[in-house]
């Protein structure tokens, strides 16, 4: 019997892991502290960039949008910027 066509295939697991971490950061930003949530969002972007560099195109799934270098540069750059901003803005 074939796999369920509505179920995500195993090559989407890296993207789903990144999305799961990002979705964890949103309630953290609302409930706990915005800096903790922003840090989690930045980490999810860094994870996405690292996975895009490490995985081949077939395994990267939804993380493979453009060329490997451009995808990784954008994800790592944005992730680094969000993590730095979350850690450098002083608390009131």
Secondary structure, 3 states (H helix, E strand, C coil): CCCCCCCCCHHHHHHHHHHHHHHHHHHHHHHHCHHHHHHHHHHHHHHHHHHHHHCCHHHHHHHCCCCHHHHHHHHHHHHHHHHHHHHHCCCC
